[in-house]
Amino acid sequence: MGITQLETAPEPKYWHLKTVLSDALDKEFAVGEILPNERDLAARFGVARATLRQALEQLELEGRLQRRRGVGTTVAPPRVGVAVEPARHTWPGAAGDDWQPVDAIETDELPTAVARLLETAPGEAVHLVRRSRVSAQQPVAAELLYVRADAAPAGADAPPLDSVARAHAVLGALQELDLDGQDRTVELGSARAEDARQLDRLPGAPVLVVTTRYVSRGRAVAVAVSTYRADTCRLTFGERETEPLLAS
Amino acid sequence: MGITQLETAPEPKYWHLKTVLSDALDKEFAVGEILPNERDLAARFGVARATLRQALEQLELEGRLQRRRGVGTTVAPPRVGVAVEPARHTWPGAAGDDWQPVDAIETDELPTAVARLLETAPGEAVHLVRRSRVSAQQPVAAELLYVRADAAPAGADAPPLDSVARAHAVLGALQELDLDGQDRTVELGSARAEDARQLDRLPGAPVLVVTTRYVSRGRAVAVAVSTYRADTCRLTFGERETEPLLAS
């Protein structure tokens, strides 16, 4: 890469402003405090509104600021550590899992990536369980959990279940299966309208999308697409013995 | 959360446009193709330029589009899976590690979060090793690896080393220590000017920041802050047996 410590980086104006603003946040503002309006801030720092807005966007990406409808821009509290692997080798819905089932339906409309991971045939129906996760009284994540219908034939022969009972039945059926392993990816995404509502954000807000595939007897039987608020969450991945320190 | 499948979400205009644009990308454009300019696109879809720009930003967050200086907006290739845990229980710089050391210095300027994780005293100097990671000929990540000076007394008594040799010496010294475990967090961030240059992005571009703490004999001896391009990378976390499928 040929980079040495002596090279100086060309810093755009908004980047320098961001550093100055960040210092001001440390020294002059408390968590939750509402920032002055953009016009006043731009005047105070002697910059154009467009430059100011870019700097505010950076600080929002870094979790220093929150923009809320009807409130304005406030100083954000530190991000909360949210454990993504509370225990390896457990199915969703296992004891100690802090997700709440919301409902479940049957659907054959799978996102392409999910259909590929589950290796379903076109038109094949699966269970779709929606779950939500709350930490420190705040919604932190919304999940769409796709489960192969043949892996969890929950309620197929039973009397019709309401959608919450169906969610519990599907999750219960999973616990009966052998779990070979799970793997996951984390990527940046933007909140779908429904997730945004569940997470109390605007549609399109940056989110961290965690896709987990659960494998049983050599084939994928469930895929969870979990959408975490990127503004308030740090995802933590830990081995048991060291987890508490970094998560705190 | 009290959400049912019947509730309809209020969809802002840019969100609807994003869906329409996304379909158009699937059907009419090839990977790498340059999109028409904003004025023409806004006219074609009958929307204001501001609405168009918001929709383009969403698609960029989702990794569908790339904006490049001097080129314009192009259709992005699918994100590349980058393994964050190629092997658990190894130190940075272990065999099979695909990071390249760039240089190393001694510094006592630690970010607050790093000083807290390493439990260093104010003013205490540490090794700072810079590394970079390339995948499919593209830079995907830049890393700042902080190592306690007493954990890796590399080069302290030896003749002065150049900074690349020092990086290798520090990494080599780590391999001699017992590794109790490692834990990590993943969060959204914005690229610092130096990282941006190394990653071929603009300062402030969204990045995924992976912070890994390495623990030896009950105390933290190294902290790596790895900055991954959020536009081109999916971070993969896998157990060995299932990894190849999801990473593909």
Chai-1 contact restraints between the chains, C-beta under 6 A:
chainA,res_idxA,chainB,res_idxB,connection_type,confidence,min_distance_angstrom,max_distance_angstrom,comment,restraint_id
A,M1,B,V102,contact,1.0,0.0,6.0,A-B,restraint_1
A,M1,B,S132,contact,1.0,0.0,6.0,A-B,restraint_2
A,M1,B,Q198,contact,1.0,0.0,6.0,A-B,restraint_3
A,A9,B,A193,contact,1.0,0.0,6.0,A-B,restraint_4
A,A9,B,E194,contact,1.0,0.0,6.0,A-B,restraint_5
A,A9,B,R197,contact,1.0,0.0,6.0,A-B,restraint_6
A,E11,B,A193,contact,1.0,0.0,6.0,A-B,restraint_7
A,P12,B,P203,contact,1.0,0.0,6.0,A-B,restraint_8
A,W15,B,P203,contact,1.0,0.0,6.0,A-B,restraint_9
A,W15,B,G204,contact,1.0,0.0,6.0,A-B,restraint_10
A,Q58,B,S190,contact,1.0,0.0,6.0,A-B,restraint_11
A,Q58,B,G204,contact,1.0,0.0,6.0,A-B,restraint_12
A,L61,B,L188,contact,1.0,0.0,6.0,A-B,restraint_13
A,L61,B,S190,contact,1.0,0.0,6.0,A-B,restraint_14
A,L61,B,P206,contact,1.0,0.0,6.0,A-B,restraint_15
A,E62,B,G189,contact,1.0,0.0,6.0,A-B,restraint_16
A,E62,B,S190,contact,1.0,0.0,6.0,A-B,restraint_17
A,V102,B,M1,contact,1.0,0.0,6.0,A-B,restraint_18
A,V102,B,I3,contact,1.0,0.0,6.0,A-B,restraint_19
A,S132,B,M1,contact,1.0,0.0,6.0,A-B,restraint_20
A,G181,B,E239,contact,1.0,0.0,6.0,A-B,restraint_21
A,G181,B,E241,contact,1.0,0.0,6.0,A-B,restraint_22
A,G181,B,T242,contact,1.0,0.0,6.0,A-B,restraint_23
A,D183,B,G238,contact,1.0,0.0,6.0,A-B,restraint_24
A,D183,B,T242,contact,1.0,0.0,6.0,A-B,restraint_25
A,D183,B,E243,contact,1.0,0.0,6.0,A-B,restraint_26
A,D183,B,L246,contact,1.0,0.0,6.0,A-B,restraint_27
A,R184,B,F237,contact,1.0,0.0,6.0,A-B,restraint_28
A,T185,B,R234,contact,1.0,0.0,6.0,A-B,restraint_29
A,T185,B,T236,contact,1.0,0.0,6.0,A-B,restraint_30
A,V186,B,V186,contact,1.0,0.0,6.0,A-B,restraint_31
A,V186,B,L235,contact,1.0,0.0,6.0,A-B,restraint_32
A,E187,B,R234,contact,1.0,0.0,6.0,A-B,restraint_33
A,L188,B,L61,contact,1.0,0.0,6.0,A-B,restraint_34
A,L188,B,P206,contact,1.0,0.0,6.0,A-B,restraint_35
A,L188,B,A230,contact,1.0,0.0,6.0,A-B,restraint_36
A,G189,B,E62,contact,1.0,0.0,6.0,A-B,restraint_37
A,S190,B,Q58,contact,1.0,0.0,6.0,A-B,restraint_38
A,S190,B,L61,contact,1.0,0.0,6.0,A-B,restraint_39
A,S190,B,E62,contact,1.0,0.0,6.0,A-B,restraint_40
A,A193,B,A9,contact,1.0,0.0,6.0,A-B,restraint_41
A,A193,B,E11,contact,1.0,0.0,6.0,A-B,restraint_42
A,E194,B,A9,contact,1.0,0.0,6.0,A-B,restraint_43
A,R197,B,A9,contact,1.0,0.0,6.0,A-B,restraint_44
A,Q198,B,M1,contact,1.0,0.0,6.0,A-B,restraint_45
A,Q198,B,I3,contact,1.0,0.0,6.0,A-B,restraint_46
A,P203,B,P12,contact,1.0,0.0,6.0,A-B,restraint_47
A,P203,B,W15,contact,1.0,0.0,6.0,A-B,restraint_48
A,G204,B,W15,contact,1.0,0.0,6.0,A-B,restraint_49
A,G204,B,Q58,contact,1.0,0.0,6.0,A-B,restraint_50
A,P206,B,L61,contact,1.0,0.0,6.0,A-B,restraint_51
A,P206,B,L188,contact,1.0,0.0,6.0,A-B,restraint_52
A,R213,B,L246,contact,1.0,0.0,6.0,A-B,restraint_53
A,V215,B,T242,contact,1.0,0.0,6.0,A-B,restraint_54
A,A230,B,L188,contact,1.0,0.0,6.0,A-B,restraint_55
A,R234,B,T185,contact,1.0,0.0,6.0,A-B,restraint_56
A,R234,B,E187,contact,1.0,0.0,6.0,A-B,restraint_57
A,L235,B,V186,contact,1.0,0.0,6.0,A-B,restraint_58
A,T236,B,T185,contact,1.0,0.0,6.0,A-B,restraint_59
A,F237,B,R184,contact,1.0,0.0,6.0,A-B,restraint_60
A,G238,B,D183,contact,1.0,0.0,6.0,A-B,restraint_61
A,E239,B,G181,contact,1.0,0.0,6.0,A-B,restraint_62
A,E241,B,G181,contact,1.0,0.0,6.0,A-B,restraint_63
A,T242,B,G181,contact,1.0,0.0,6.0,A-B,restraint_64
A,T242,B,D183,contact,1.0,0.0,6.0,A-B,restraint_65
A,T242,B,V215,contact,1.0,0.0,6.0,A-B,restraint_66
A,E243,B,D183,contact,1.0,0.0,6.0,A-B,restraint_67
A,L246,B,D183,contact,1.0,0.0,6.0,A-B,restraint_68
A,L246,B,R213,contact,1.0,0.0,6.0,A-B,restraint_69
